[in-house]
Every structure is written in structure tokens, then in C-alpha cells.
Amino acid sequence: MGYLVDTGNHDTRTEGISYGMMMSVQLDKKKEFDQLWNWAMTNMYLNDGENKGYFAWSVDPNGTKNDNGPAPDGEEYFAMALIFASHRWGDGEGIYNYNERAKELLKVCLHHEEIYGGHNMWNEDGLIKFVPSLEFTDPSYYLPHFYDLFAENCYEEDKPLWKKAAAASREFLKTACHPKTGLSPEYSYYNGKPYPDHENFGGRHDWFYSDAYRTIANIGLDYEWADKDTEFGKWCRQTANNLQEFFSNLPVEKNRGIYEIDGTILEGKALHPVGLTATIAQASLAADGKYAIPAVEEFWNTPLRTGDRRYYDNCLYLFAMLALSGNYRIW
């Protein structure tokens, strides 16, 4: 078995394990992929309780679950990585029957209430939840380019639901990203408006901060994989241009800070500045403005992060490097 550690929080997360699996399949590292998947199934998979069939989002490196709840971004990356592994390497036995495991996981995500009596990860409108039991969301979880592929690789009866999720997610992203800055909040209501509950989730998440960096990277990859020639693709292009223009016009001392989604500069510095640089660059997959090439050049000249916060930054860094080099592929 093997795992990725969140070096800032000293745990393993479904986010990191599923990211590692996606990185492994993109880089043709089957051994590492299988080690990570074995870790997830051995130490994260929930065999009972209200979240049976999902994965515990945080697990100590010694294998002890820190929480028995899931975070849906982990499940969606697990499913996509498994589908790609099946297509790239073929299926094995047991947990290494990637195709079957992906289909079963996608089924559980959509029908958990019916199967186990718990909560589905997507609501009736086709929008992903922040966690299954709560009715708000995280814009950086929205991966319509994944859902297009889920619809091609799920059980037949679930195809319409994944097509609905893809369409609904594209519409949602239009509401979550500010029309002038391209910035999105970490958490939001289903109508895209920032979710303001500061007390129950460890502080503010209605601003443009760590989770939110991923949203524009996802938009860039969606454009590359699915939407170059669509109306949504035009929106992706404009949003990427807007976000790159916003950051390019900030004073140097303020361009890796904390912001309201309308661009208001707040006190404090970005916790993950290298990750932010990477995602601004990944927006260039869609952007066609004068800031697209400089954003990539800045990223190219930015080294990997070192120190205790390197995990998240360097995950976003590798994804951006894969995407911008043409190596983040559909398998």
C-alpha cells in the first residue's frame, strides 16, 4: 500500500489519495496507482454506518479514521481515475476490477438514500453537495467534463442522471464565478451565492481562498476536454480571461492574497501561493487574452513548494503541468 500525506494537516485525505491515483494513471504508473487504491479500500472505505459505501475523508497515516464522513470531491476523482485505469491498463480481479468498482461507486453516489438509507452526494437538480448530509456546495467540486465521461461509463440506468449533472454543473458555474473577476467562493449555495456560515466550518469560506483556486483550473480542463466549440466554452474563455486580467492588474505585493469574489482585497496572504499560480496558469487552456502566455511563463518559472504546506500546492502544480503540456488526457 501507499499514501499521500497532507503535510500541513498530517493526515491522508480522499482528496490526496484520489489525486494521486489520477496522477498515476496519467503518468502510466500502475504500481503506484494500485498501492494508493489498496490504501483507500483498506483504510478509508466505510463498510457500515450512515455513510456505508463512501470513503472516510480523513485518515491518520497509521490507518485510523479521523472522521466517518466523506468529501464528494474524493469520490468523483476516485471514479474518474478508476475509469481511466480500466481503459489504459485493463481490469484485474477484486478491488482491481477498476471498471466495476467505478460503476458501483457512481451508483452509490447517486442512489445512497435508496441503497443504504443515507444521503446522496448529488441533489435532485444534479448538483454536487459539499458533504452528503448538508445542503450547500463547493464550486471547486464541479467537474462537468468528468460527468460527461461518467455518463459513458456508468450503469445504463444512470446515464441520464450524469448527463443532467453535467448540464446542471455548467449552468451552476456561471452563477458561482463573478462576472467581472472570474473569482468564485470556497463554499456557496446552489444558486452560486457565497455561503456565509463562518462559525460552523472553521472560519470564512465565502471568499476566494484555497479551495476556490481549483475552480478556474477545472474550467480550463473542461474547455480543453469538452467545450472548445460550445456556448459554455465561450463563457469559459471569458471567465479565464477575466481572472487572469484581475491578477495581472493587482499590485505585486497584493497578487497572492485573499479576496472577496468581487475583487475586494482583504487582509492576509494566500496560504497556498504556488497552487494559486498553477491554477491561474491552467486557466490559459481556455484563455485567449494578453495575460494567458505570461501566466504560463510565471508558472514555468515558479519552483515546487517546499515546507509543511507543500502538499496542496504541489498537487495543483502537477495537475497544471500535466494539463498545460497536453498530458492530462482522457483515457
PEJOJO-V560849 format. One record per pair of residues at least 24 apart in sequence whose C-alpha atoms are under 8 Angstrom apart, sorted by the first residue. I is the first residue (numbers start at 1). GAP is how many residues later the second one is. D is the distance in whole Angstrom. If there is no record, write none. Layout:
I:GAP:D, I:GAP:D
This chain:
1:33:8, 1:34:4, 1:35:6, 1:36:8, 1:37:6, 1:38:5, 2:30:7, 2:33:5, 2:34:5, 2:36:8, 2:37:6, 3:32:8, 3:33:6, 3:36:7, 3:58:8, 5:56:7, 5:306:7, 6:303:8, 6:305:5, 6:306:7, 7:301:5, 7:302:6, 7:303:7, 7:304:6, 8:300:5, 8:301:5, 8:302:7, 8:303:7, 10:50:7, 10:51:8, 11:47:6, 11:48:6, 11:49:5, 11:50:6, 12:46:6, 12:47:5, 12:48:6, 12:49:6, 13:44:5, 13:45:5, 13:46:6, 14:26:8, 14:30:8, 14:41:7, 14:42:7, 14:43:5, 14:44:7, 14:57:7, 14:59:8, 14:60:5, 14:61:7, 15:42:7, 15:56:8, 15:58:7, 15:59:5, 15:62:8, 16:58:8, 16:299:8, 17:57:8, 18:56:6, 18:57:8, 18:59:5, 18:60:5, 18:63:7, 19:58:7, 19:296:7, 21:57:7, 21:60:6, 22:55:7, 22:56:8, 22:58:8, 22:59:5, 23:295:8, 23:296:7, 25:56:7, 25:59:7, 25:60:6, 25:63:8, 26:301:7, 26:302:6, 26:303:7, 30:59:8, 34:62:7, 38:57:8, 41:54:8, 50:66:7, 50:67:7, 50:68:5, 51:67:6, 51:68:8, 52:64:7, 53:52:7, 53:55:7, 54:51:8, 54:54:8, 54:55:8, 69:62:8, 70:61:7, 70:62:8, 71:59:7, 71:60:6, 71:61:8, 72:49:6, 72:56:8, 72:57:7, 72:58:7, 72:59:6, 72:60:8, 72:69:8, 73:68:6, 75:30:8, 75:34:8, 76:30:8, 76:70:8, 78:24:8, 79:24:8, 79:26:7, 79:27:7, 80:66:7, 80:70:7, 83:70:7, 83:248:8, 84:246:7, 84:247:5, 85:246:8, 87:244:6, 88:243:6, 102:52:8, 103:50:7, 103:51:5, 103:52:6, 106:44:8, 106:48:7, 107:47:8, 107:48:8, 107:51:7, 125:39:8, 125:40:7, 125:43:7, 126:35:7, 126:36:8, 126:38:6, 126:39:4, 126:40:8, 126:42:6, 126:43:7, 127:38:6, 127:41:7, 127:42:6, 127:45:8, 127:63:7, 130:57:8, 135:54:8, 136:51:7, 136:52:6, 136:53:5, 136:54:6, 136:59:7, 137:50:6, 137:51:5, 137:52:6, 137:53:6, 138:47:8, 138:48:6, 138:49:4, 138:50:6, 139:34:7, 139:37:7, 139:45:7, 139:46:7, 139:47:7, 139:48:7, 139:49:7, 139:53:8, 139:73:7, 139:76:6, 140:46:7, 140:71:6, 140:72:6, 140:73:8, 140:74:5, 140:75:4, 140:78:7, 141:74:8, 142:27:6, 142:31:8, 142:73:8, 142:76:8, 143:26:7, 143:75:6, 143:79:7, 144:25:6, 144:26:6, 144:78:7, 145:76:8, 145:77:5, 145:80:7, 145:81:6, 170:62:7, 174:61:8, 177:62:8, 177:84:8, 178:83:6, 178:84:6, 179:60:7, 180:59:8, 180:62:6, 180:63:8, 180:82:7, 181:58:8, 181:61:5, 181:62:5, 181:64:8, 181:65:6, 181:80:7, 181:81:6, 181:82:6, 182:34:8, 182:57:5, 182:58:7, 182:60:5, 182:61:5, 182:79:8, 183:25:6, 183:29:8, 183:60:6, 183:78:5, 183:79:7, 183:80:8, 184:24:6, 184:28:6, 184:31:7, 184:77:6, 185:24:7, 185:27:6, 185:75:8, 185:76:6, 186:24:7, 186:25:5, 186:26:5, 206:54:8, 207:51:8, 207:52:6, 207:53:5, 207:54:6, 208:50:6, 208:51:5, 208:52:6, 208:53:6, 209:49:6, 209:50:7, 209:61:7, 210:60:7, 210:61:7, 210:62:7, 210:66:8, 213:62:7, 213:63:6, 213:66:6, 214:65:6, 214:102:8, 216:24:7, 216:63:7, 216:64:7, 216:66:8, 216:67:6, 217:62:5, 217:63:7, 217:65:5, 217:66:6, 217:103:8, 219:64:7, 219:67:8, 220:62:6, 220:63:5, 220:64:7, 220:65:5, 220:66:5, 220:67:8, 221:61:8, 221:64:7, 221:65:8, 221:102:7, 223:62:7, 223:63:6, 224:61:6, 224:62:7, 225:105:8, 228:58:8, 233:53:8, 236:50:6, 236:51:8, 237:49:5, 237:50:5, 237:51:7, 238:49:7, 239:48:8, 240:43:5, 240:44:7, 240:46:6, 240:47:5, 241:42:8, 241:46:5, 241:47:7, 241:48:6, 241:50:7, 241:51:8, 243:37:8, 244:36:6, 244:39:8, 244:47:6, 244:48:7, 244:51:7, 245:46:6, 248:43:7, 272:37:7, 272:40:7, 272:41:6, 273:40:7, 274:28:7, 274:30:7, 274:31:7, 274:39:5, 274:40:8, 274:43:7, 275:37:7, 275:38:4, 275:39:7, 275:40:8, 275:41:5, 275:42:6, 276:37:8, 278:38:6, 278:39:5, 278:42:6, 278:43:8, 279:37:7, 279:38:8, 279:41:7, 281:39:7, 282:38:5, 282:41:7, 282:42:6, 284:40:8, 285:38:8, 285:39:7
